[in-house]
Amino acid sequence: MSERIRNTTCFIRSRLNIAPRRYFTDMPGGTVESGGLPAPEVGIVLGSGLGALADTIEVIGTLDYADIPDFPRSTVEGHKGRFIYGRLGGKYVIAMEGRVHYYEGYPVGEVVLPVRAMCCLGIGTLIVSNAAGGLCPLFETGDIMVIDDHINLIPNPLVGPNDPALGVRFPDMGEPYDRRLIALAHAAAMAQGTVLRQGVYVGGTGPSYETPAEVRYFRGMGGDAVGMSTTPEVIVARHQGVRVLGFSLITNVLKGEPAQPCGAGKLTHDEVIEAGNRAMPKLCALVREIVTKL
C-alpha cells in the first residue's frame, strides 16, 4: 500500500502541478513544472453538508477520480468524484468532492487512500464532514455538531505493515480532533449566530441504518451521533501528524424505539439528503470562516 500511496500522490501532484513538499519527491509519469504551485495548507472532505462549499473555492485545477489510475470511485448518490485545488479564505486548499465508503465494498486501505494522498501533498489541517443520526436526545434535525472524539467500529486502516515514512507503528489517539480547532469553530459559530453542538461520533460500517437496540447501545457507550464514514480518514490523518477538525450534520434524531406500524417513521436516504441540503449553508459558512482564521 505504501507504493500505492506514493504513486497516487505523485500522479495528483503532477497533474495539478503542485510543488513537492513532503514524503515523496519523485514523480513517475510526469514532472512538476519549474517551481510548481504551492502545496495545499488545508484538506477538506466535502462530505454530506459541505458539498456547496466547492462553489466558493477559487478553483485553480481539478482532477477527476476516474482519471487517477486504480483510484476508488464513489457509487453513492449525491457524491461527486474529483479533487479541487484552489484558494479559500486566503489559503491554498485541496478538497475531495465526494468520498468512498467502506460499505461500498472497498477495503479500508482504499477508503483512506484519498486522505493519505492529501496528507502526503503537504496539508497541515484536515477538515472532514458527514451526515449523521443524532443519538443525543437534545439534538434536533439540522443541528451541526463539532466532533470532539470518536468511536471507530470500522476496520482500523493501520492494520498491516507500517511505513515509518508515514507515521509510527502505534500512534497516539489521545486527541484525534484538535482542541484549538474546536475552540476556533465555537468562536466562529458564535460570531455567526450559529448554534454549534459538540460530541462523540460513532463510525459504523453501514449501509443499513441502525436498529433500535443499536441506537440504545451506541448512546449507552457514549455516542452523540452515528454515521458510516470519517473515522478511518481521521485515523490516517493523525497517523501522518495532520491535525483534524470534524463536523457532523444531524440529518435525523434517533429515538431507539421500535418502528411504527405500516412503515410510519422509516428513514430513507432521500430524507437524509434533503435534511443535509437544508442545513448546508450554515455549515459551509462556518467552515469558510474557520479556514480564513487558520
C-alpha positions in Angstrom: 0.0 0.0 0.0 2.9 2.4 0.6 3.9 2.1 -3.1 0.2 2.8 -4.0 0.1 5.9 -1.8 3.4 7.1 -3.3 2.2 6.6 -6.9 -1.2 8.2 -6.3 0.3 11.2 -4.6 2.9 11.7 -7.3 0.2 11.4 -10.0 -2.1 14.0 -8.3 0.9 16.4 -7.8 2.0 16.1 -11.4 -1.5 16.7 -12.9 -2.3 19.6 -10.6 1.3 21.0 -10.9 1.8 21.1 -7.1 5.4 21.5 -6.0 6.9 18.7 -3.9 6.8 19.2 -0.2 6.6 16.1 2.0 7.3 12.4 1.9 7.6 11.7 -1.8 9.7 13.8 -4.2 10.0 11.8 -7.4 7.1 11.8 -9.9 6.8 8.8 -12.3 4.6 9.5 -15.3 5.1 13.2 -15.3 7.0 16.1 -13.7 6.1 19.3 -12.0 6.9 22.4 -13.9 9.7 24.5 -12.5 8.7 25.8 -9.1 5.1 24.4 -9.3 2.1 25.7 -7.4 2.2 26.0 -3.6 1.4 22.9 -1.6 -2.1 22.9 -0.1 -2.3 24.0 3.5 -5.8 22.6 4.2 -7.5 19.4 3.0 -11.3 19.3 3.1 -13.5 16.2 2.7 -16.7 17.6 1.2 -19.0 15.0 2.7 -22.7 15.5 3.3 -23.3 19.0 4.4 -20.3 20.6 2.7 -21.0 20.0 -1.0 -21.8 23.6 -1.7 -18.5 24.7 -0.3 -17.0 23.7 -3.6 -18.7 26.6 -5.3 -16.9 29.1 -3.1 -13.4 27.8 -3.8 -11.3 29.8 -6.2 -10.5 26.9 -8.4 -7.0 26.6 -9.9 -7.3 23.0 -11.0 -9.5 19.9 -10.8 -8.8 16.2 -11.2 -11.5 13.5 -11.6 -11.0 10.4 -9.6 -11.7 8.4 -12.8 -8.5 9.9 -14.3 -6.3 8.6 -11.5 -5.0 5.1 -12.1 -6.6 2.4 -9.9 -8.3 5.1 -7.7 -11.5 4.2 -5.8 -14.7 5.9 -7.0 -17.8 6.8 -5.1 -21.0 5.0 -6.1 -23.3 6.9 -3.7 -25.9 9.3 -4.9 -25.0 12.9 -4.2 -21.3 12.2 -4.1 -19.3 13.6 -7.0 -15.8 12.3 -7.7 -13.0 14.8 -8.1 -10.2 16.7 -6.3 -10.4 20.5 -6.4 -7.3 22.5 -5.8 -7.5 26.3 -5.3 -7.9 29.0 -2.7 -10.4 29.5 0.1 -10.3 32.2 2.7 -6.8 33.2 1.6 -5.4 29.6 1.9 -4.4 27.0 -0.6 -6.7 24.1 -0.2 -7.4 20.7 -1.8 -10.9 19.4 -1.4 -12.4 16.0 -2.1 -15.7 16.5 -3.8 -17.2 13.1 -2.8 -15.7 10.3 -0.7 -15.8 6.5 -0.9 -17.2 4.4 1.9 -16.3 1.0 3.4 -19.8 -0.2 2.8 -19.3 0.2 -1.0 -17.1 -2.8 -0.9 -13.7 -1.2 -0.9 -11.0 -2.5 1.5 -10.4 0.1 4.2 -7.0 0.9 2.8 -8.7 2.0 -0.4 -11.2 4.1 1.5 -8.5 6.2 3.1 -6.2 6.4 0.0 -7.5 9.9 -0.9 -6.8 11.3 2.5 -3.4 9.6 2.6 -2.6 11.4 -0.7 -3.8 14.8 0.6 -1.6 14.4 3.7 1.4 13.5 1.5 0.8 16.6 -0.6 1.5 18.7 2.4 -1.7 19.6 4.2 -1.3 20.6 7.9 -5.0 20.6 8.7 -7.8 18.3 7.5 -11.5 19.3 7.8 -14.0 16.4 7.5 -17.8 16.4 7.5 -20.5 13.8 7.4 -24.2 13.2 7.7 -25.1 11.5 11.0 -28.1 10.4 13.0 -28.4 12.2 16.3 -28.1 9.9 19.4 -28.2 12.8 22.0 -31.9 13.5 22.8 -31.1 17.2 23.0 -30.2 17.3 19.3 -32.6 18.4 16.5 -32.6 17.7 12.8 -30.4 20.3 11.1 -28.0 20.8 14.1 -24.3 20.9 13.4 -22.1 19.0 15.8 -18.3 19.6 16.1 -16.7 16.2 16.8 -14.5 16.1 19.9 -13.9 12.4 19.9 -15.0 9.2 18.1 -15.7 5.5 18.5 -14.4 3.6 15.4 -16.4 0.5 14.5 -15.0 0.3 11.0 -11.8 -1.9 10.5 -8.8 0.2 11.5 -6.8 1.3 8.4 -3.5 1.0 10.2 -3.7 -2.8 10.4 -0.9 -4.4 8.4 2.7 -3.4 7.7 3.6 0.1 8.9 5.6 2.6 6.7 7.7 4.7 9.1 7.8 7.4 6.4 4.1 8.0 7.1 3.9 7.6 10.8 4.8 5.5 13.9 3.6 1.9 14.4 1.5 2.8 17.4 0.2 6.4 17.0 -1.3 8.2 20.0 -5.0 8.9 19.6 -5.5 10.9 22.8 -6.5 14.0 20.8 -8.0 12.8 17.4 -9.7 16.2 16.9 -7.6 19.3 17.6 -8.8 21.2 20.7 -7.6 24.5 19.4 -9.6 24.0 16.1 -12.7 23.0 18.1 -12.4 26.3 20.1 -12.0 28.2 16.8 -15.1 26.5 15.5 -17.1 27.6 18.5 -15.8 31.2 18.2 -16.7 31.3 14.5 -20.2 29.8 15.2 -20.9 32.3 17.9 -19.9 35.2 15.7 -22.3 33.9 13.0 -25.1 33.2 15.4 -25.0 29.5 14.7 -25.8 27.0 17.4 -22.9 24.5 17.5 -23.3 21.2 19.3 -20.3 19.2 20.4 -20.0 15.4 21.0 -18.7 12.0 20.2 -19.2 10.5 16.7 -19.7 6.7 16.2 -18.4 5.5 12.9 -20.1 2.3 11.8 -19.9 0.2 8.6 -23.4 0.7 7.3 -25.1 0.6 4.8 -28.1 -0.4 6.9 -29.4 2.2 9.3 -29.2 1.4 13.0 -31.7 -0.9 14.8 -33.4 0.5 17.9 -31.2 -1.8 20.0 -28.1 -0.5 18.3 -29.2 3.1 18.9 -29.6 2.4 22.6 -26.2 0.6 22.6 -24.3 3.5 20.9 -25.9 6.0 23.2 -25.0 4.0 26.2 -21.4 3.7 25.1 -21.1 7.5 24.9 -22.0 8.3 21.3 -23.8 11.5 20.4 -24.1 10.9 16.7 -23.7 7.9 14.4 -22.7 7.6 10.7 -20.9 5.5 8.2 -17.7 7.3 7.4 -15.0 9.6 8.7 -13.2 7.6 11.5 -10.8 5.7 9.2 -9.9 9.0 7.5 -9.2 10.7 10.8 -7.0 7.8 12.0 -4.7 8.0 9.0 -4.5 11.8 9.1 -3.5 11.7 12.8 -1.0 8.9 11.9 0.6 11.3 9.5 0.7 14.2 12.0 -2.1 16.2 10.4 -4.5 18.0 12.8 -8.2 17.4 12.3 -11.4 19.3 12.6 -14.7 17.3 12.1 -18.3 18.1 11.8 -21.5 16.0 11.8 -24.6 17.4 10.2 -27.5 15.9 12.1 -30.0 14.8 9.5 -32.3 12.9 11.8 -32.7 12.2 15.5 -32.7 8.5 16.5 -35.1 7.6 19.4 -34.1 3.9 19.9 -37.7 2.9 19.7 -39.3 0.1 17.6 -40.6 1.1 14.2 -44.2 2.2 13.9 -46.8 0.0 12.2 -47.3 0.3 8.4 -43.8 1.7 7.9 -44.5 5.1 9.5 -41.4 6.9 10.5 -39.0 4.8 8.4 -35.8 6.6 7.4 -34.7 6.9 3.7 -31.6 8.1 2.0 -33.6 10.8 0.2 -34.7 12.2 3.6 -31.1 12.3 4.8 -30.0 14.2 1.6 -32.9 16.7 2.0 -32.1 17.4 5.6 -28.5 17.9 4.7 -29.3 20.3 1.9 -31.4 22.5 4.3 -28.6 22.8 6.8 -25.7 23.0 4.3 -25.5 26.8 4.0 -24.8 27.2 7.8 -22.0 24.6 7.8 -20.4 26.0 4.6 -20.3 29.5 6.1 -18.8 28.2 9.3 -16.0 26.3 7.5 -15.2 29.3 5.3 -14.8 31.4 8.4 -12.6 28.8 10.1 -10.3 28.4 7.1 -9.9 32.2 6.9 -8.8 32.3 10.5 -6.4 29.3 10.4 
